[in-house]
Amino acid sequence: MLPPVLVVLTLISLTCAQNPAIQVILTNKGLQYGKHVGAGWIQEKLDVVSLPDISGEFSIGILGSVDYTLTGTTITKCDFPEPSVQFYQNTTGFKTSIPGLSVALSGSWMTHYGIIHDGGSFDMAIFNMDVTSVVELGKDPDGHLSVTSVSCDAQVGDVNIQFHGGASWLFQPLVEHFKGRIKYKIQGNICPWVEEYISTLEYHLQAMRVSFDVDDIFAFDLPLTGTPIIDAASMNLGLKGEFYNIRTHAEPPFKAQPFTVPQPPGYMLSVGLSDFTLNSASYGLYSAGLLQALINDSMIPPYIPLHLNTSAMGPFIPELPKMFPGLLMNLQIYAREMPLFSFQPGVVKLGFQAALKASAIQPNGTQIPLFKLNADFTFSGKVFIADGILKGSMAQDNFTLTLVSSEVGTVKIDSLEELTMMGMKVVLAKVNVELGKGVVLPRTRHAELVNTVLEMEEGFIAISSDAQVSLTDRSFN
């Protein structure tokens, strides 16, 4: 009965000595909400819980002893008080207590005395059970969250049993003499049940993946970077949060920097995302040579007033149509350096340094190098949450175009720069339309984020939110 509460609390919070790029913080408000959801789910499930058989014997004086078994025991009614759950700093885990639990049970009884067998039904009431469990959270070598039972204590106040059928009239008067044994048998079974559930939870945690394929190129690494940090008010899980190229799995030449996630009062969860995560994706693309493109005339959007042929480029490169009249061109564009994201208060910055090589295409397919340019861009963007939708906007802060080399004489850089900026304005306008539509915040079948706020800080994005959980019959097994 107790461990499903811990399951809910653990799943709601979910997630090498290094700084984490992602931090997930469960506050006391979230812990108490998880407790409430878990207690409600347990209450709904009690009518389908089957308890283990209880066997023993009781003496009938000089006639010897009668063996008995209580089997098929189910819960018919339960006075289930909401548990007390708290962060437990002493063991870096949780302490959960259920005081004053009372349960009504029914089942079948069987007795064996020599060659005489008998049976019938019984009703049992267990009064004032107190159960306290302490679990420790940790990290295994592969970065999985681990959970271990540290201590468990169970006390049963009293037990009342009524037997029906068979020769129950014979031994019902003896109940007062042997019910204490049944009480202690029940009491002795509670903590093993609790620990079995905790072991099952640990098994499932170890089976969870800590690395996920994004596509056939990238994977996302999310192991814990250290043991959970727990104080009286919260639990902090630090996660690696790194994208990497599946083929090379090369570590980026930079490290995640430490950061402290603010915890605005009144929220269940806070999540911090370092700019290391975006930059690891950028490094993976750059190091794999994926940040390049070959553009020809057929790929130029109709809203850009420029065609890739030597005639159209004549106003910008006067000698080009004279040297190579009537030829199509292509542009090879590639990143000279890794694009770099930078989170700053209220804004995210992106620097992109590109190179552009232009070639003319002769009728036989031979490509003739024409010129090479360097293009340096800086962009700024905003990210915000409105009505449960993550939205954004993007602007170009700066753009410079530099001639590196030319095989075709003078290149009017200023004119090309002005034309490129006009094209970028059209492209950014279309991009901002899509960013304004946004994406709905992630949700699962049984949980969603509500009342979510987002703040841009130095080096990271901080998201604070409440959660809403709806557990159905198949939510847990």
Secondary structure as UniProt FT lines:
FT   HELIX           3..13
FT   STRAND          22..27
FT   HELIX           28..45
FT   HELIX           46..48
FT   STRAND          50..51
FT   STRAND          54..59
FT   HELIX           61..63
FT   STRAND          65..79
FT   STRAND          84..88
FT   HELIX           89..91
FT   STRAND          93..113
FT   TURN            114..115
FT   STRAND          116..139
FT   TURN            141..142
FT   STRAND          145..164
FT   TURN            166..167
FT   HELIX           168..171
FT   HELIX           172..174
FT   HELIX           175..207
FT   STRAND          211..213
FT   STRAND          218..221
FT   STRAND          229..230
FT   STRAND          234..239
FT   STRAND          242..245
FT   TURN            246..248
FT   TURN            265..266
FT   STRAND          269..274
FT   HELIX           275..287
FT   TURN            288..289
FT   STRAND          292..296
FT   HELIX           297..299
FT   TURN            302..303
FT   TURN            310..316
FT   TURN            318..319
FT   HELIX           320..323
FT   TURN            325..326
FT   STRAND          328..335
FT   STRAND          340..344
FT   TURN            345..346
FT   STRAND          347..361
FT   TURN            363..364
FT   STRAND          367..386
FT   TURN            387..388
FT   STRAND          389..406
FT   HELIX           413..437
FT   STRAND          439..440
FT   STRAND          447..457
FT   TURN            458..459
FT   STRAND          460..469
FT   TURN            473..474
//
